[in-house]
C-alpha cells in the first residue's frame, strides 16, 4: 500500500462529495493534488496542497476550501489530527494503529512489499551498448549498473521491462578492430609487430590472433586487406562480444536482447525508416548553415540529405547521409529506435556516456517523428568515474592497453560493492570510487552501513531463536503478534520509514532515478542503527528482553520488517544482502 496515494485518493473523494453537496464547483481538476510527507516531521505525517490547487478554479480562498476539507478529514478513523497551515496547506497526523497495520502489511507481503500493480506499460531499457572493440572499462560499469538497476526498479513498479544491448558493429571502428586483429594474427605466426597508432594495442587481442592463426595458417599473412578484412571483422566482433558478455556477467549484468547494427542495415530497416520519414515530408536536400562555435564532425558545406529535426524540438536539421553516400550513425539510430517502437515499446530509455550529451535532442526529435508522437525516449547520461586510492588518483593494471577494465575493478572489491557504489550518486554527477573507502567498515561507507543493518537484523533473530527456540519467526506469524507494544517514538519512526518504501519505489521509477533507492536505504539503516544504540543506553529499549517475551516478539516483528525492506532494496540493485559480516 502506497499510503500517500491512499490519502490522496481519500482527499479527492472528499472534494467530489463536497462538489455533489454543492459546496464546491462540479468538475474541478484534481490531477495536481498531492499527498506527501511534510518537509518537517513536526508538521505531521501527510501534507496536501489540495486547497491551494483548487482555489483559483473554484473562485474561493484557499483557506476556506482547506477548512471545509479538513472538517471532513477529521471523520477518518486513521487521522487523529488535522491542521490547516499558512495560506491553506493541510497537515494530517495519523493514529499509531494505522502505522502498526502498515508494519503487519510489510511482514505479510515479504519481499513483495513495494511491488506495484501491473501498469501494462512495456519499457525498453538499452544500456552499455559499447563498441565491440575490447573489454569493458569502469565508465561502462557505471552505465551498466544504472541501466540494470533502473530496469529492476521499473519492474518492481509494475512495468514489463526488456533489457537490451545495441551492438555498434557497422561503423569504421570495427574495421580498425579487424586491422588490429590482423597484427596479432601475424604476431601469432611468429612476426615481430609494432601496433601502429590509431589501432587497438591491448593484449586482449592476442588470443584472437592465435585463434585466427590456428584457423587460417599463413593464408592471410601477406594478403591484401580486401581479402581478409570482412572475415577478420566478423571473427573479431564475435570474440569481443564473448568478452563483453563475460565482463558484464562478472558484474551481474545480463541482457535479454542483443541487436546488431550491421544486421539492422543489412535487413533494410534504415532504408525503410527513411522512406517512412520521406512519406511525411520530413527529409529534404539542403545545405546547413555553419553552426556557431566548434564545428561538429557531421557538418559539411554541401548539399545533403537532411532530417527536419527542428520541427521536433532540435536546434538544427540533421544529416542522414555521409559524403560517400553511406548512412550516418544518426540514420541507423533512427531505424533502431523505430524498430524498438514497432516491437511494442512506447517507452524507451537509453543509458549513454556523458560525452554523448549533444546527441540527445536530435534523437528525441527523431523518436517523436518516427513514432508520430506516440513514443517517448528518455536518455540518462552517466558522468565519469574517478578511480581513487586513499583519496588520490589511482591506475590499476592496464591489460586493455589504455584504460582500467571493469574486470579489474570487480576483482579488486567484488561486484556487490561496485554495483552499490555506482548508485550512490545521481547518474549525471561525477563519481569518486575510492578503493580504500569502499572497503572501510564505517558509516562513511554506505555499502557497509546498509549491509551491516541487514546483518544486524539477522543476528538479533538468531539470538531470539537461542532464547525462545519454539518462537515462530515467520513474517506472517510476527504480523499477528502483539504489535501494540511498540510505542517508543523511535520504533514508530522506523515503522513510518518502512511504510514509505512503496512511495519511494513509485517516485524513483517515475523519475527514472535508481540512486534514490541508495539514499533511502542509507537513511533507513541510520534509523535502525540509531534504535539499536538507544537500546545500549536504555536497557528497556533493547530488542530482546528475556523477562518480556511479548515486547520482544513485537520488536522482532520490526526487525524482520527492517531486514525485508533492506533486502528488497538491495534486490533492485542486484546486491546480495548478507546475514553475517566478515
TANOR-V711157 format. One record per residue. N is the residue number from 1. SS is DSSP state (A for helix, B for strand, O for the rest). OMEGA is omega in radians with two decimals (none if undefined). D_LAST is the distance of its C-alpha to the last C-alpha in whole Angstrom. Layout:
[[N	SS	OMEGA	D_LAST] [N	SS	OMEGA	D_LAST]]
This chain:
[[1	O	2.99	36] [2	O	-2.99	36] [3	A	-3.14	37] [4	A	3.04	39] [5	A	3.12	41] [6	A	-3.12	42] [7	A	3.03	43] [8	A	3.12	45] [9	A	3.11	47] [10	A	-3.13	48] [11	A	3.12	49] [12	A	3.10	51] [13	A	3.08	52] [14	A	3.12	54] [15	A	-3.13	55] [16	A	3.13	57] [17	A	3.10	58] [18	A	3.10	60] [19	A	3.11	61] [20	A	3.14	63] [21	O	3.11	64] [22	O	-3.11	66] [23	O	3.03	64] [24	O	3.10	62] [25	O	3.07	64] [26	O	2.98	63] [27	O	3.10	61] [28	O	3.12	59] [29	O	-3.11	56] [30	O	-3.05	52] [31	O	-3.11	50] [32	O	3.07	49] [33	O	3.13	48] [34	O	2.95	45] [35	B	-3.04	43] [36	B	3.13	39] [37	O	3.07	37] [38	O	3.13	39] [39	O	3.13	38] [40	O	-3.13	38] [41	A	-3.09	37] [42	A	-3.12	40] [43	A	3.11	42] [44	O	-3.05	40] [45	O	-3.11	38] [46	B	3.07	41] [47	B	3.12	43] [48	B	3.13	46] [49	O	-2.96	48] [50	A	-3.09	51] [51	A	3.13	54] [52	A	-3.11	53] [53	A	-3.02	53] [54	A	-3.01	56] [55	A	-3.07	58] [56	A	3.14	60] [57	A	3.13	61] [58	A	-3.11	62] [59	O	-3.10	64] [60	O	3.06	63] [61	O	-3.12	61] [62	A	-3.08	57] [63	A	3.09	57] [64	A	3.10	60] [65	A	-3.12	58] [66	A	-3.14	55] [67	A	3.14	57] [68	A	-3.14	58] [69	A	-3.13	55] [70	A	3.12	53] [71	A	3.14	56] [72	A	-3.12	55] [73	A	3.13	51] [74	O	3.13	51] [75	O	-3.08	52] [76	O	-3.04	49] [77	O	-3.08	47] [78	O	-3.07	44] [79	B	-3.12	45] [80	B	-3.09	46] [81	B	3.07	47] [82	B	-3.12	48] [83	B	2.99	49] [84	B	-3.03	51] [85	B	3.05	50] [86	O	-3.07	52] [87	O	3.13	54] [88	O	3.03	53] [89	B	3.12	49] [90	B	3.10	48] [91	B	-3.13	45] [92	B	2.99	44] [93	B	-3.01	42] [94	B	-3.12	41] [95	O	3.09	41] [96	A	-3.13	38] [97	A	3.09	39] [98	A	-3.13	38] [99	A	3.12	35] [100	A	3.07	34] [101	A	3.09	35] [102	A	3.09	33] [103	A	3.10	30] [104	A	3.14	32] [105	A	3.09	32] [106	A	-3.07	28] [107	A	-3.14	28] [108	A	-3.11	30] [109	A	-3.08	30] [110	A	-3.10	26] [111	A	3.10	25] [112	A	3.10	28] [113	O	-3.09	29] [114	O	3.09	30] [115	O	3.13	31] [116	O	3.03	35] [117	O	3.13	38] [118	O	-3.13	39] [119	O	-3.05	41] [120	O	-3.12	43] [121	O	3.05	42] [122	B	-3.07	41] [123	B	3.04	39] [124	B	3.08	38] [125	B	3.13	36] [126	B	-3.11	36] [127	O	-2.99	33] [128	O	3.07	33] [129	O	3.13	36] [130	O	3.05	36] [131	O	-3.09	39] [132	O	-3.06	38] [133	O	-3.13	39] [134	O	-3.12	35] [135	O	3.09	31] [136	O	3.03	30] [137	B	-2.99	29] [138	A	3.04	26] [139	A	3.06	29] [140	A	-3.11	29] [141	A	-3.12	26] [142	A	3.12	26] [143	A	3.14	29] [144	A	-3.11	28] [145	A	3.12	25] [146	A	-3.14	27] [147	A	-3.10	30] [148	A	3.14	27] [149	A	3.11	26] [150	A	3.11	29] [151	A	3.13	31] [152	A	3.11	28] [153	A	3.13	29] [154	A	3.09	33] [155	A	3.13	32] [156	A	3.12	30] [157	O	2.99	33] [158	O	-3.12	36] [159	O	3.02	37] [160	B	-2.97	37] [161	B	3.00	35] [162	B	3.12	36] [163	B	-3.01	34] [164	B	3.09	36] [165	B	3.13	36] [166	B	-3.10	39] [167	B	3.13	40] [168	O	-3.02	42] [169	O	-3.11	44] [170	O	-3.07	48] [171	O	-3.10	48] [172	A	-3.08	49] [173	A	3.13	45] [174	A	3.00	45] [175	A	3.06	48] [176	A	3.09	47] [177	A	-3.13	44] [178	A	3.12	46] [179	A	3.09	48] [180	A	3.12	45] [181	A	-3.14	44] [182	A	3.07	48] [183	A	3.13	47] [184	A	3.06	44] [185	A	3.11	46] [186	A	3.10	49] [187	A	3.14	46] [188	A	3.11	45] [189	O	3.05	49] [190	O	3.11	49] [191	O	2.94	50] [192	O	-3.04	49] [193	O	3.00	48] [194	O	-3.07	47] [195	O	-3.12	46] [196	O	3.05	48] [197	O	-3.12	47] [198	O	3.04	47] [199	O	-3.10	45] [200	O	-3.00	41] [201	O	-2.97	40] [202	O	3.11	37] [203	A	-3.11	36] [204	A	3.12	35] [205	A	-3.14	38] [206	A	3.09	39] [207	A	3.10	38] [208	A	3.11	40] [209	A	3.12	43] [210	A	3.12	43] [211	A	3.12	43] [212	A	3.10	46] [213	A	3.11	47] [214	A	-3.09	47] [215	A	-2.99	48] [216	A	-3.05	51] [217	O	-3.13	52] [218	O	-3.06	54] [219	O	-3.07	56] [220	O	-3.06	55] [221	O	-3.14	54] [222	O	-3.09	57] [223	O	3.07	58] [224	O	-3.05	59] [225	A	-3.06	56] [226	A	-3.09	58] [227	A	-3.03	57] [228	A	-2.99	54] [229	A	-3.06	52] [230	A	-3.10	52] [231	A	3.09	50] [232	A	3.11	48] [233	A	-3.13	47] [234	A	3.14	46] [235	A	-3.11	44] [236	A	3.13	42] [237	A	3.14	41] [238	A	-3.13	40] [239	A	3.14	38] [240	A	3.13	36] [241	A	3.03	36] [242	A	3.13	34] [243	A	-3.12	32] [244	A	3.11	31] [245	A	3.14	30] [246	A	3.10	28] [247	A	-3.13	26] [248	A	3.12	26] [249	A	3.10	25] [250	A	3.11	22] [251	O	-3.13	21] [252	O	-3.10	22] [253	O	3.09	25] [254	O	3.12	28] [255	O	3.11	32] [256	O	-3.04	34] [257	B	2.99	37] [258	B	-3.13	38] [259	B	-3.11	42] [260	B	3.06	44] [261	A	-3.13	46] [262	A	3.12	48] [263	A	3.12	49] [264	A	3.14	49] [265	A	-3.11	52] [266	A	-3.13	53] [267	O	3.08	54] [268	O	-3.06	56] [269	A	3.07	54] [270	A	3.08	54] [271	A	-3.10	58] [272	A	-3.14	58] [273	A	-3.13	56] [274	A	3.04	58] [275	A	3.09	61] [276	A	-3.13	60] [277	A	3.11	60] [278	A	-3.14	63] [279	O	3.12	64] [280	O	3.10	63] [281	O	-3.14	65] [282	O	3.09	62] [283	B	3.14	62] [284	B	3.06	65] [285	B	-3.12	66] [286	B	3.11	66] [287	O	-3.13	65] [288	O	2.98	63] [289	O	3.10	63] [290	O	-3.14	61] [291	O	3.12	58] [292	O	3.10	58] [293	O	-3.10	56] [294	O	-3.12	54] [295	O	3.08	55] [296	O	-3.07	53] [297	O	-3.03	53] [298	O	3.13	54] [299	O	3.07	57] [300	O	-3.13	61] [301	O	-3.10	64] [302	O	3.05	66] [303	O	-3.09	66] [304	B	2.99	63] [305	B	-2.99	62] [306	B	3.04	60] [307	B	-3.11	58] [308	O	-3.08	60] [309	A	-3.10	56] [310	A	3.09	58] [311	A	-3.06	59] [312	A	3.00	55] [313	O	3.13	54] [314	O	-3.09	53] [315	O	3.14	55] [316	O	3.01	57] [317	O	-2.95	58] [318	B	3.14	56] [319	B	3.11	57] [320	O	3.14	57] [321	B	3.06	58] [322	O	-3.11	58] [323	O	3.12	61] [324	O	3.10	61] [325	O	3.12	61] [326	O	-3.12	58] [327	B	2.99	55] [328	O	3.03	53] [329	A	-3.10	49] [330	A	3.12	50] [331	A	3.10	53] [332	A	-3.13	50] [333	A	3.05	47] [334	A	-3.13	50] [335	A	-3.12	51] [336	A	-3.13	47] [337	A	3.02	46] [338	A	3.10	50] [339	A	3.10	48] [340	A	3.13	45] [341	A	-3.12	47] [342	A	3.03	50] [343	O	3.02	47] [344	O	-3.13	46] [345	O	3.08	44] [346	O	3.10	46] [347	B	3.14	43] [348	B	3.09	41] [349	B	3.10	38] [350	B	3.07	38] [351	B	-3.08	35] [352	B	2.98	36] [353	B	-3.08	35] [354	A	-3.14	37] [355	A	3.10	40] [356	A	-3.07	41] [357	A	-3.13	42] [358	A	-3.08	46] [359	A	-2.98	46] [360	A	-3.05	45] [361	A	-3.09	48] [362	A	-3.12	50] [363	A	3.08	48] [364	A	3.07	48] [365	A	-3.13	51] [366	A	3.13	52] [367	A	3.08	50] [368	A	-3.08	52] [369	A	-3.02	55] [370	A	3.09	54] [371	O	-3.13	53] [372	O	3.08	56] [373	O	-3.09	53] [374	O	3.14	52] [375	O	3.13	48] [376	B	3.09	46] [377	B	3.02	44] [378	B	3.14	41] [379	B	3.08	39] [380	B	-3.12	36] [381	B	-3.14	36] [382	B	3.13	32] [383	O	-3.06	33] [384	O	3.01	31] [385	B	3.10	28] [386	B	-3.13	28] [387	B	-3.10	25] [388	B	2.98	24] [389	B	-3.07	22] [390	O	3.11	22] [391	O	-3.11	25] [392	B	3.10	27] [393	B	-3.02	28] [394	O	3.08	26] [395	O	3.12	28] [396	O	3.10	26] [397	O	-3.06	27] [398	O	-3.12	30] [399	O	3.10	31] [400	O	3.10	33] [401	O	-3.04	35] [402	O	-3.06	35] [403	O	3.10	32] [404	O	-3.06	28] [405	B	3.04	27] [406	A	-3.10	25] [407	A	3.08	23] [408	A	-3.08	22] [409	A	-3.13	20] [410	A	-3.13	18] [411	A	-3.12	18] [412	A	-3.02	17] [413	A	-3.12	14] [414	O	-2.97	14] [415	A	-3.09	16] [416	A	3.10	15] [417	A	3.13	14] [418	A	-3.08	18] [419	A	-3.10	19] [420	A	-3.08	18] [421	A	-3.13	19] [422	A	-3.10	22] [423	O	-3.12	23] [424	O	3.03	23] [425	O	3.04	26] [426	O	-3.00	29] [427	O	-3.08	30] [428	O	3.05	33] [429	O	3.10	32] [430	O	-3.09	31] [431	B	3.00	27] [432	B	3.13	25] [433	B	-3.10	22] [434	B	-3.06	20] [435	O	3.11	18] [436	O	-3.06	17] [437	A	-3.06	17] [438	A	3.09	15] [439	A	3.11	12] [440	O	3.03	12] [441	O	-3.10	10] [442	O	3.11	14] [443	O	-3.13	16] [444	O	3.10	18] [445	O	-3.06	15] [446	A	3.12	16] [447	A	3.13	14] [448	A	-3.02	11] [449	A	3.13	13] [450	A	3.14	14] [451	A	3.14	11] [452	A	3.09	10] [453	A	3.14	14] [454	A	3.14	13] [455	A	3.12	10] [456	A	3.08	12] [457	A	-3.11	15] [458	A	3.06	14] [459	A	3.11	13] [460	A	-3.12	16] [461	A	3.07	18] [462	A	3.11	16] [463	A	3.13	18] [464	A	3.12	21] [465	A	3.08	22] [466	A	-3.10	21] [467	A	-3.11	24] [468	O	-3.01	26] [469	O	-3.07	26] [470	O	-3.13	28] [471	O	3.10	27] [472	O	-3.05	27] [473	O	3.13	24] [474	O	-3.13	26] [475	A	-3.11	26] [476	A	3.13	30] [477	A	-3.14	30] [478	A	3.12	29] [479	A	3.14	31] [480	O	-3.09	34] [481	O	-3.05	33] [482	O	-3.08	34] [483	A	3.14	33] [484	A	3.13	36] [485	A	3.13	34] [486	O	-3.04	32] [487	O	-3.11	34] [488	O	-3.13	32] [489	A	3.13	32] [490	A	3.08	29] [491	A	3.13	28] [492	A	3.10	31] [493	A	3.11	30] [494	A	3.10	26] [495	A	3.13	28] [496	A	3.12	31] [497	A	3.11	28] [498	A	-3.13	27] [499	A	-3.14	30] [500	O	-3.09	31] [501	A	3.13	28] [502	A	3.11	31] [503	A	3.13	33] [504	A	3.11	30] [505	A	-3.09	30] [506	A	-3.09	34] [507	A	3.12	35] [508	A	3.11	32] [509	A	-3.13	33] [510	A	3.14	37] [511	A	-3.07	36] [512	O	-3.06	34] [513	O	-3.13	31] [514	O	-3.14	28] [515	A	3.11	26] [516	A	3.12	27] [517	A	3.12	25] [518	A	3.13	22] [519	A	3.14	24] [520	A	-3.11	24] [521	A	3.13	21] [522	A	3.13	20] [523	A	3.11	23] [524	A	3.10	22] [525	A	3.13	18] [526	A	3.12	20] [527	A	-3.12	23] [528	A	3.12	20] [529	A	3.09	18] [530	A	3.11	22] [531	A	3.08	23] [532	A	-3.12	20] [533	A	3.06	21] [534	A	3.12	25] [535	A	3.08	24] [536	A	-3.11	23] [537	A	-3.12	26] [538	O	-3.03	28] [539	A	-3.08	27] [540	A	3.13	29] [541	A	3.09	27] [542	O	-3.10	24] [543	O	-3.10	23] [544	O	3.10	23] [545	O	-3.03	27] [546	O	-3.12	28] [547	O	3.13	31] [548	O	-3.09	31] [549	A	-3.13	30] [550	A	3.11	32] [551	A	3.11	30] [552	A	3.13	27] [553	A	3.11	28] [554	A	3.14	29] [555	A	3.06	26] [556	A	3.06	23] [557	A	3.11	25] [558	A	3.13	24] [559	A	3.14	21] [560	A	3.11	21] [561	A	3.10	23] [562	A	3.13	21] [563	A	-3.12	18] [564	A	-3.09	21] [565	A	3.08	22] [566	A	3.12	19] [567	A	3.11	18] [568	A	3.11	22] [569	A	3.13	21] [570	A	3.10	18] [571	A	3.07	21] [572	A	-3.14	23] [573	A	-3.04	21] [574	O	-3.11	20] [575	O	-3.13	16] [576	O	3.10	14] [577	O	-3.09	13] [578	O	3.12	9] [579	O	3.06	10] [580	O	3.08	6] [581	O	-3.13	4] [582	O	none	0]]
